[in-house]
Amino acid sequence: MVVFDELYDAHRARLATLETEEDQLKEKYRNRLNDLDDWKYEILKLYGKEGIPISNSEALKYIEQLCDETERIYRNNQQIIVEAKEKEIQSFKNQIDEERGR
């Protein structure tokens, strides 16, 4: 039974690490979206006051592209974490099966 407890503890620790990474990713994503909101405001403010040669629609299109890229990166990273969790759970199950076979 000691083997099971050791296996369980090791895999649970790895899953906890992945959950922490997922929480950090979510926080980073929220911060990035806040940054994008700030950038949008600054771009539109500059457009109105400084006469940057960019149309309002071009500025908004640029912001949308930044948002889309941020979301794509977030989704890719989220998928990587989900897959890592699934692999960790499967690895745990495989090790339990191996121990049963011994």
N, C-alpha and C positions, 0 to 999 in steps of 0.2 A: 504494500500500500504506500510505502514511502516513495516509490518510483512515480506513482500516479500523482501524489501531492507535489513532487518536484516538477514533473511535467506541467501540471496544471498551473503552478505558480509561475513558471518560466513563460508559458504562453499567455497567461493573464497579464503579466508585466509587459509583454510585447504589445498586446492589444491596448493596454492603457497608454503606452507610448504613442501608438497610432491614433488613439482618441485625442491625446494632447496635440499631436501634429494637426489633426483635423480642426480642433478648436483654434489653433494658431492660424491655420489657413483661413478660417472663417473671419477671424479678427483682421487679418491682413486684407481680405477682400472688402470688408466694411470700410477699413481705412482708405483703401484705394478708391472706393466709390465716393467717399467724402472728399478726397483729393480731386476727383473728377468734377465734382460739384463746384469746388473752389476754382479749378481751372476754367470751367465754363463761365463762371462769373467774371473772372479776370479777362478772358478773351473777349467777351461781349463788352466789358467796361472799356478795354483798350480800343476795340473796334469803334465804339461811340466817341471816345475822347481823343485817341491818338491817331485815328485815321489809318490803322493798319490796312493794307490792301487785301482784305479778305471780306467777302460778303458775309452777311449774317447767316445765310443758309450754309455757306462753306464752313463757317465756324461751328455751327451746330452739327454739320456732317462730320467734321473732325472729332468733335466730342463724342458723337455716336460711335465712331470707329474705335476710339479709345475705350469706351464702355464695352463694346462688343469684344474687343481684344482681352480686356480684363475678365469678362465673363467666361470667355473661351479658356483662358489660362486657369481660372478657378475650377471650371468643370473638368478639365484634364487632370488637374491635381487632385480633385475630389475623387475622380475615377481611380487614380493610382492608389489612393488611400483605401478605397473600398476593396479593390483587388488585393491589396496587401493584407487587409483584415481577413478576407476570404481564404487566402493562402495560409495565413497563420492558423485559422480554425481548422482547415483541412490537414495541415501538418500535425496539429495536436491530435486529431482523430487518427491519423496514420500511426503516430507514435503509440497511442493507446492500443491500437490493433496489433502492432508489433509486440508490445509487452504482453498482450493476451496470448499471443502465439508462442511465447517462450516457455 
